[in-house]
Amino acid sequence: MIRIDMKNKIDELVKIIKKLPRKKETLLIGIDGLGGAGKTTLALLIKQQIPELTIITMDDFYSEETNKIEWKKMYEQVLKPLSTN
């Protein structure tokens, strides 16, 4: 269970996200941080209040064979389609 002060901060963040101006239908938000910092947890907490949110993690594009992020795959599957929205 999250602490009350953290919940208030999440609520405040959700309000800010909902008020952000949009030029297009899709709003892309990035969450950055070190491994284990809570990026996925934060995204999931936001999604609880914005159910239409889609979460895409860079883990989805990590290649264990090369030990690298497959940036081209991420561009083709995520960023390029979003750019037409």
Phi and psi restraints in degrees (value plus and minus 20) as a CYANA .aco file:
   2 ILE   PHI    -103.5   -63.5
   2 ILE   PSI     129.4   169.4
   3 ARG   PHI     -88.4   -48.4
   3 ARG   PSI     136.7   176.7
   4 ILE   PHI     -80.8   -40.8
   4 ILE   PSI     -62.6   -22.6
   5 ASP   PHI     -84.5   -44.5
   5 ASP   PSI     -54.8   -14.8
   6 MET   PHI     -88.7   -48.7
   6 MET   PSI     -61.1   -21.1
   7 LYS   PHI     -80.8   -40.8
   7 LYS   PSI     -61.2   -21.2
   8 ASN   PHI     -82.5   -42.5
   8 ASN   PSI     -58.5   -18.5
   9 LYS   PHI     -87.9   -47.9
   9 LYS   PSI     -59.2   -19.2
  10 ILE   PHI     -84.4   -44.4
  10 ILE   PSI     -64.8   -24.8
  11 ASP   PHI     -78.1   -38.1
  11 ASP   PSI     -62.5   -22.5
  12 GLU   PHI     -85.0   -45.0
  12 GLU   PSI     -62.6   -22.6
  13 LEU   PHI     -82.3   -42.3
  13 LEU   PSI     -62.4   -22.4
  14 VAL   PHI     -82.1   -42.1
  14 VAL   PSI     -61.7   -21.7
  15 LYS   PHI     -80.4   -40.4
  15 LYS   PSI     -63.0   -23.0
  16 ILE   PHI     -83.2   -43.2
  16 ILE   PSI     -65.2   -25.2
  17 ILE   PHI     -79.8   -39.8
  17 ILE   PSI     -64.3   -24.3
  18 LYS   PHI     -86.1   -46.1
  18 LYS   PSI     -44.8    -4.8
  19 LYS   PHI    -111.8   -71.8
  19 LYS   PSI     -28.0    12.0
  20 LEU   PHI     -81.0   -41.0
  20 LEU   PSI     114.3   154.3
  21 PRO   PHI     -89.0   -49.0
  21 PRO   PSI     126.1   166.1
  22 ARG   PHI    -146.6  -106.6
  22 ARG   PSI     115.5   155.5
  23 LYS   PHI    -110.3   -70.3
  23 LYS   PSI     -43.5    -3.5
  24 LYS   PHI    -152.5  -112.5
  24 LYS   PSI     154.8   194.8
  25 GLU   PHI     -84.0   -44.0
  25 GLU   PSI     -57.7   -17.7
  26 THR   PHI    -111.8   -71.8
  26 THR   PSI     117.8   157.8
  27 LEU   PHI    -136.7   -96.7
  27 LEU   PSI     101.1   141.1
  28 LEU   PHI    -121.3   -81.3
  28 LEU   PSI     103.8   143.8
  29 ILE   PHI    -143.2  -103.2
  29 ILE   PSI     110.4   150.4
  30 GLY   PHI    -124.4   -84.4
  30 GLY   PSI     121.6   161.6
  31 ILE   PHI    -140.2  -100.2
  31 ILE   PSI     101.4   141.4
  32 ASP   PHI    -133.9   -93.9
  32 ASP   PSI     132.3   172.3
  33 GLY   PHI     145.3   185.3
  33 GLY   PSI     149.5   189.5
  34 LEU   PHI     -89.6   -49.6
  34 LEU   PSI     140.3   180.3
  35 GLY   PHI     -77.3   -37.3
  35 GLY   PSI     113.3   153.3
  36 GLY   PHI      61.1   101.1
  36 GLY   PSI     -12.6    27.4
  37 ALA   PHI     -98.9   -58.9
  37 ALA   PSI     -36.3     3.7
  38 GLY   PHI      88.8   128.8
  38 GLY   PSI      -1.3    38.7
  39 LYS   PHI     -80.5   -40.5
  39 LYS   PSI     -67.4   -27.4
  40 THR   PHI     -87.2   -47.2
  40 THR   PSI     -60.5   -20.5
  41 THR   PHI     -80.0   -40.0
  41 THR   PSI     -64.9   -24.9
  42 LEU   PHI     -80.5   -40.5
  42 LEU   PSI     -66.6   -26.6
  43 ALA   PHI     -80.5   -40.5
  43 ALA   PSI     -61.8   -21.8
  44 LEU   PHI     -86.8   -46.8
  44 LEU   PSI     -56.7   -16.7
  45 LEU   PHI     -86.8   -46.8
  45 LEU   PSI     -58.4   -18.4
  46 ILE   PHI     -86.2   -46.2
  46 ILE   PSI     -61.7   -21.7
  47 LYS   PHI     -81.7   -41.7
  47 LYS   PSI     -49.5    -9.5
  48 GLN   PHI     -79.6   -39.6
  48 GLN   PSI     -51.0   -11.0
  49 GLN   PHI    -119.5   -79.5
  49 GLN   PSI     -36.6     3.4
  50 ILE   PHI    -148.7  -108.7
  50 ILE   PSI      58.0    98.0
  51 PRO   PHI     -79.8   -39.8
  51 PRO   PSI     -45.5    -5.5
  52 GLU   PHI     -96.4   -56.4
  52 GLU   PSI     -22.5    17.5
  53 LEU   PHI     -84.5   -44.5
  53 LEU   PSI     118.2   158.2
  54 THR   PHI    -130.3   -90.3
  54 THR   PSI     108.1   148.1
  55 ILE   PHI    -122.3   -82.3
  55 ILE   PSI     105.7   145.7
  56 ILE   PHI    -141.7  -101.7
  56 ILE   PSI     101.1   141.1
  57 THR   PHI    -124.0   -84.0
  57 THR   PSI     131.5   171.5
  58 MET   PHI     -87.1   -47.1
  58 MET   PSI     -40.3    -0.3
  59 ASP   PHI     -77.5   -37.5
  59 ASP   PSI     -49.7    -9.7
  60 ASP   PHI     -85.4   -45.4
  60 ASP   PSI     -38.2     1.8
  61 PHE   PHI    -138.0   -98.0
  61 PHE   PSI      -5.6    34.4
  62 TYR   PHI    -108.1   -68.1
  62 TYR   PSI     109.3   149.3
  63 SER   PHI    -119.7   -79.7
  63 SER   PSI      97.6   137.6
  64 GLU   PHI     -90.4   -50.4
  64 GLU   PSI     -45.7    -5.7
  65 GLU   PHI     -85.3   -45.3
  65 GLU   PSI     -63.0   -23.0
  66 THR   PHI    -122.7   -82.7
  66 THR   PSI     -29.9    10.1
  67 ASN   PHI      42.2    82.2
  67 ASN   PSI      12.5    52.5
  68 LYS   PHI    -158.1  -118.1
  68 LYS   PSI     140.4   180.4
  69 ILE   PHI     -97.2   -57.2
  69 ILE   PSI     115.5   155.5
  70 GLU   PHI    -108.8   -68.8
  70 GLU   PSI      64.0   104.0
  71 TRP   PHI     -82.8   -42.8
  71 TRP   PSI     -58.4   -18.4
  72 LYS   PHI     -83.9   -43.9
  72 LYS   PSI     -62.2   -22.2
  73 LYS   PHI     -82.5   -42.5
  73 LYS   PSI     -62.0   -22.0
  74 MET   PHI     -84.2   -44.2
  74 MET   PSI     -61.3   -21.3
  75 TYR   PHI     -82.3   -42.3
  75 TYR   PSI     -68.7   -28.7
  76 GLU   PHI     -86.3   -46.3
  76 GLU   PSI     -58.2   -18.2
  77 GLN   PHI    -110.7   -70.7
  77 GLN   PSI     -40.9    -0.9
  78 VAL   PHI    -142.4  -102.4
  78 VAL   PSI     -83.7   -43.7
  79 LEU   PHI     -87.5   -47.5
  79 LEU   PSI     -63.5   -23.5
  80 LYS   PHI     -82.6   -42.6
  80 LYS   PSI     -69.5   -29.5
  81 PRO   PHI     -79.7   -39.7
  81 PRO   PSI     -57.4   -17.4
  82 LEU   PHI     -86.0   -46.0
  82 LEU   PSI     -51.4   -11.4
  83 SER   PHI     -87.0   -47.0
  83 SER   PSI     -39.6     0.4
  84 THR   PHI    -112.4   -72.4
  84 THR   PSI     -25.3    14.7
